[in-house]
């Protein structure tokens, strides 16, 4: 009998028992839970594995490892607005794993992922399993994982001289987060107030109440970002009495009703008295889709259709100046000495 000092078998069987009771994975959609559990059960006994894989049962160490990594990947994909893993694209996967490699996504302890290649390999195992079971039903599923990078990260070496190490031990060198009054830039969603429905402040407010920044900060930015509630945030020029907007879908629905959008059509979209559905197009630049797909899904839940349009920075800049947009995301740099006149004066609106 093989020794199991880390109780991998006990951990796996305890997990299976808990799943048998609830029939679902916490934090995962129903369809993704069903696929995930079917995959683990097949992998456990060696069913529907690729030709190059070994045959037979998998070890409990392997089962515990792959279920942890795969569950994380599926949940992160759901955070990005894809609730059915079968609809994920090669680009979606590339963006996710690139964020893990680059350090945009970090572990709970605030450190970069050191084994992104292992996560890629485990997802490839899952996808190849899905391809095989679909093939058994005479359905051909493309391999969206073939271009993913499975290489491991190169180790990074940090060298200390004797004096550095002594200073760390004595507490003279410490890791600290320091806050200061350095000017910060601002970024946010622009609404074209020259055209309906965003000429109504209630509509603009409703869209901001549906912008769940808390979800983004916690799940995509690992609590390293803070809320922006001022044009001059994080310093002495920020007005503490500014109105605070946080995610509040109930308040948003009230405001939308005040604007005339109370009922839904057959597609589930909010419509006004004339039957016009509430749909918008929003321009963004490459790499921002992982943020706005989350917003897109939250809007869909209340009956608003948001069409995301990727464009170049130059085109987006031109669209902004020509006012040829309804919604757009834009950033501004911070000023050492804030001057509202040069940034927000109304006479600049037609310049």
C-alpha positions in Angstrom: 0.0 0.0 0.0 1.3 3.4 -1.0 1.9 5.9 1.8 -0.3 9.0 1.8 1.2 11.3 4.4 -0.6 14.3 3.0 -4.0 12.5 3.0 -4.6 13.2 -0.7 -7.2 10.3 -0.9 -9.0 11.5 2.2 -9.1 15.1 0.9 -10.5 14.0 -2.5 -13.1 11.7 -1.1 -14.3 14.3 1.3 -14.6 16.8 -1.5 -16.5 14.3 -3.7 -18.9 13.7 -0.8 -19.6 17.4 -0.3 -20.2 17.8 -4.0 -22.6 14.8 -4.1 -24.7 16.7 -1.5 -24.9 20.1 -3.2 -24.5 18.9 -6.9 -22.7 22.2 -7.7 -19.4 24.0 -7.3 -19.4 27.1 -5.2 -18.8 30.2 -7.3 -19.3 28.3 -10.6 -22.3 28.3 -13.0 -24.5 25.2 -13.3 -23.3 24.3 -16.7 -19.7 24.8 -15.8 -20.1 22.8 -12.6 -21.7 19.9 -14.6 -18.8 19.8 -17.1 -16.2 20.2 -14.4 -17.5 17.3 -12.4 -18.0 15.0 -15.4 -14.4 15.7 -16.4 -13.0 14.9 -12.9 -15.1 11.7 -12.7 -13.8 10.6 -16.1 -10.2 11.5 -15.3 -10.5 9.6 -12.0 -11.0 6.3 -13.9 -9.1 7.2 -17.1 -12.0 7.7 -19.4 -11.9 9.9 -22.5 -8.3 10.8 -22.1 -6.0 11.7 -25.1 -4.1 9.0 -27.0 -0.8 10.2 -25.6 -1.9 10.1 -22.0 -1.3 7.1 -19.8 -4.3 4.8 -19.3 -6.0 3.8 -16.1 -6.9 5.6 -12.9 -5.2 8.8 -11.9 -3.5 9.3 -8.5 -5.3 11.3 -5.8 -2.4 13.8 -5.9 -3.1 14.4 -9.6 -6.8 14.7 -9.0 -6.5 17.2 -6.2 -4.0 19.3 -8.2 -5.9 19.5 -11.4 -9.3 20.1 -9.8 -7.9 23.1 -7.9 -6.2 24.6 -10.9 -9.0 24.0 -13.3 -11.7 25.3 -10.9 -9.6 28.5 -10.5 -9.4 28.9 -14.3 -13.1 28.4 -14.9 -14.0 30.8 -12.1 -11.7 33.5 -13.5 -13.2 33.1 -16.9 -16.7 33.5 -15.4 -15.5 36.7 -13.7 -14.7 38.0 -17.1 -18.3 37.4 -18.2 -18.2 34.0 -19.8 -20.7 31.8 -17.8 -20.5 28.8 -20.1 -16.9 27.5 -20.6 -17.9 26.0 -23.9 -18.1 29.6 -25.3 -14.6 30.6 -24.3 -12.3 31.6 -27.2 -8.6 31.3 -27.9 -8.3 35.0 -27.3 -10.1 34.8 -23.9 -7.6 32.1 -22.8 -4.6 34.0 -24.1 -5.6 37.2 -22.2 -6.2 35.2 -19.0 -2.9 33.4 -19.0 -1.0 36.5 -20.2 -2.4 38.4 -17.2 -1.2 35.6 -14.9 2.3 35.5 -16.5 2.7 39.3 -16.5 1.7 39.8 -12.9 -1.5 41.7 -13.7 -3.2 38.9 -11.9 -1.6 37.8 -8.6 -2.1 35.2 -6.0 -4.0 35.8 -2.7 -0.7 36.6 -1.0 0.0 39.3 -3.6 2.7 37.5 -5.5 2.8 36.6 -9.3 1.9 33.1 -10.4 5.0 31.0 -10.8 3.6 28.1 -12.7 1.3 29.5 -15.4 2.5 26.8 -17.7 1.0 24.2 -15.4 -2.4 25.9 -15.4 -2.3 26.0 -19.2 -1.5 22.3 -19.4 -4.3 21.4 -17.1 -6.8 23.4 -19.1 -5.6 21.8 -22.3 -6.2 18.4 -20.6 -9.8 19.5 -19.9 -10.4 20.9 -23.4 -9.1 17.8 -25.1 -11.4 15.8 -22.9 -14.3 18.0 -24.0 -13.3 17.6 -27.6 -13.4 13.8 -27.2 -16.8 13.5 -25.6 -18.2 15.8 -28.3 -16.6 13.7 -31.0 -18.4 10.7 -29.5 -21.6 12.6 -30.3 -20.4 13.3 -33.9 -19.7 17.0 -33.1 -16.4 18.6 -34.0 -15.0 21.1 -31.5 -11.9 23.1 -32.6 -8.8 23.0 -30.4 -8.6 26.6 -29.0 -5.6 25.6 -26.9 -3.1 24.7 -29.5 -1.4 28.1 -29.5 -1.2 28.5 -25.7 2.2 28.8 -24.2 2.9 25.8 -21.8 6.4 26.9 -20.9 7.3 27.4 -17.3 8.5 30.7 -16.0 12.2 31.2 -15.7 13.4 31.5 -12.1 14.3 35.0 -11.0 17.4 35.3 -8.8 17.8 38.0 -6.2 21.3 38.6 -4.8 22.0 40.1 -1.5 25.3 41.2 -0.1 26.1 40.7 3.5 25.2 44.2 4.5 21.8 44.0 2.8 20.9 40.9 4.7 22.0 42.3 8.1 20.0 45.4 7.4 16.9 43.3 6.7 17.4 41.4 9.9 17.7 44.6 11.9 14.6 46.0 10.3 16.4 48.8 8.5 15.1 47.6 5.1 11.4 46.9 5.1 8.6 46.3 2.6 6.0 49.1 3.1 3.2 50.7 1.2 3.7 54.4 1.4 0.9 56.9 0.6 1.6 60.4 -0.6 0.0 63.3 -2.4 1.4 62.6 -5.8 -1.2 63.6 -8.5 -3.1 60.7 -9.9 -4.7 60.4 -13.2 -8.4 59.6 -13.5 -10.3 57.2 -15.8 -13.9 56.4 -16.4 -16.8 55.9 -18.7 -17.7 58.9 -20.9 -21.4 59.5 -21.8 -22.3 61.6 -24.8 -24.7 64.1 -23.2 -25.5 65.7 -26.6 -27.6 62.7 -27.6 -30.4 60.8 -25.8 -30.7 59.0 -23.6 -27.6 60.3 -21.8 -28.8 63.9 -21.9 -30.8 62.7 -18.9 -28.6 62.7 -15.7 -30.7 59.8 -14.3 -29.7 57.6 -17.1 -26.0 58.4 -16.5 -26.4 57.8 -12.8 -28.1 54.4 -13.5 -25.3 53.2 -15.6 -22.8 54.1 -12.9 -24.8 52.4 -10.3 -24.4 49.2 -12.5 -20.6 49.6 -12.7 -19.5 47.1 -10.1 -16.0 48.4 -9.3 -15.9 46.3 -6.1 -16.0 43.1 -8.1 -13.3 44.3 -10.4 -11.0 45.5 -7.6 -11.4 42.2 -5.7 -11.3 39.7 -8.5 -9.1 41.3 -11.2 -7.0 43.8 -9.4 -6.4 41.9 -6.1 -7.4 44.9 -3.9 -4.4 47.0 -5.2 -6.7 49.6 -6.7 -8.8 52.2 -4.8 -12.1 53.9 -5.8 -12.0 57.2 -7.7 -14.5 59.6 -6.3 -12.9 62.9 -7.5 -11.3 64.4 -10.5 -8.3 65.0 -8.1 -8.1 61.8 -6.1 -5.8 60.7 -3.4 -4.5 64.0 -2.2 -5.3 67.3 -0.5 -7.3 68.6 -3.5 -9.9 65.8 -3.3 -13.3 67.0 -2.0 -14.5 64.6 0.7 -18.0 65.8 0.2 -18.3 64.6 -3.3 -21.2 62.2 -4.0 -20.2 58.6 -3.6 -21.4 56.1 -6.3 -21.1 52.3 -5.5 -22.7 49.3 -7.2 -26.5 49.5 -6.5 -28.6 47.7 -9.1 -31.8 48.3 -7.2 -31.3 52.1 -7.3 -30.3 51.8 -11.0 -33.6 50.0 -11.8 -35.5 52.8 -10.1 -33.7 55.5 -12.1 -34.3 53.5 -15.4 -38.0 53.3 -14.6 -38.1 57.1 -14.1 -36.5 57.4 -17.5 -39.4 55.4 -19.0 -37.7 51.9 -19.2 -40.0 49.8 -17.1 -40.9 46.8 -19.2 -38.9 44.1 -21.1 -39.4 42.8 -24.7 -39.2 39.2 -25.8 -35.4 39.3 -25.8 -35.4 40.4 -22.2 -34.3 44.0 -23.0 -35.7 47.0 -21.3 -37.9 49.1 -23.6 -39.5 52.5 -23.3 -43.1 53.5 -24.2 -42.3 53.4 -27.9 -40.9 49.9 -27.6 -37.3 51.1 -28.2 -34.8 48.7 -26.5 -32.0 50.0 -24.3 -28.9 49.1 -26.2 -25.5 50.9 -26.4 -22.2 50.5 -28.1 -19.0 51.2 -26.1 -15.5 51.6 -27.6 -12.4 50.4 -25.9 -8.8 49.6 -26.7 -7.1 46.2 -26.7 -6.7 44.5 -23.4 -9.7 46.2 -21.7 -12.2 43.6 -22.7 -11.5 41.5 -19.6 -12.9 44.4 -17.6 -15.8 45.4 -19.8 -17.2 41.9 -20.4 -17.9 41.9 -16.6 -19.8 45.2 -16.9 -21.5 43.9 -20.0 -22.8 40.9 -18.1 -24.1 43.0 -15.2 -25.9 45.2 -17.6 -27.5 42.2 -19.3 -28.9 41.0 -16.0 -31.0 44.2 -15.7 -32.1 44.2 -19.4 -29.5 46.4 -21.0 -27.5 45.3 -24.1 -23.9 46.6 -24.3 -22.1 46.0 -27.5 -18.3 46.2 -27.1 -16.3 47.5 -30.0 -12.5 47.2 -29.9 -10.7 50.1 -31.7 -7.3 51.7 -31.8 -6.3 54.6 -29.5 -6.1 57.0 -32.5 -9.6 56.1 -33.7 -11.1 56.3 -30.3 -9.5 59.7 -29.7 -10.9 61.0 -33.0 -14.4 59.6 -32.2 -14.3 61.4 -28.9 -13.4 64.8 -30.4 -16.1 64.4 -33.1 -18.6 63.2 -30.5 -19.4 60.1 -32.6 -20.0 57.8 -29.7 -22.5 57.0 -27.0 -20.2 55.5 -24.4 -16.5 55.4 -24.2 -13.7 54.7 -21.7 -11.1 57.4 -21.3 -8.1 58.2 -19.1 -6.6 61.6 -18.1 -3.3 62.4 -16.6 -3.0 64.1 -13.2 -1.9 67.8 -12.8 0.6 68.9 -10.1 -1.6 71.9 -9.4 -5.3 71.1 -10.4 -6.8 73.6 -12.7 -10.5 72.9 -13.5 -10.5 75.8 -16.0 -8.2 74.0 -18.5 -9.7 70.6 -18.0 -13.5 70.9 -17.4 -14.6 74.5 -18.4 -17.9 74.4 -20.4 -16.5 76.7 -23.1 -14.1 73.9 -24.1 -17.0 71.6 -25.0 -17.1 72.9 -28.6 -13.3 73.2 -29.0 
